[in-house]
């Protein structure tokens, strides 16, 4: 009996010692979890802030460019943040994103963050090239696009095959509006199948699609 009492006493003492220790571990684990959530939240805010800075830069450049182009007409176009519904349309098709000025600027900022902004810049240069009417300007623009994006070790060299590069080098000697068609299709496909899906999953795009909660005060009584 004495032995059993001593055994029960020892077990009770062990339980009393273990409980406070276990409680501290639980509280500590909860604190670590809360700290992790705080760090994630802080990182998300930093990413979105960085996105907004980049986007502001591209929008400002686009606005300045349009201001120069429309100076004679006295017009100046501003770009406003899209509604969540408008932003959600960008996920329906890649063309929907490219057709929206704010969306295009946001996508350019995203590509810059992935160090592949040369793709969208080349695509835009090709779009401008196809609208050129003067044969002289067509030739000069063709050479500039080739020097900037196509030739080996170009400052903004795009990722296209050697055969396509050679074909472009021959075609720009007598430039036509279709000089860069094959390369533009290749780059478009690359962006649509790789960068575009990642853009749609980005924190910044998800933030644009969020609807602002309607408070009771805003709803009225």
PyMOL commands that set and color helices and strands:
alter all, ss='L'
color gray80, all
select helices_A, chain A and resi 2-69+84-89+94-99+101-113+118-130+135-150+162-174+181-201+203-209+216-219
alter helices_A, ss='H'
color red, helices_A
deselect
rebuild
show_as cartoon
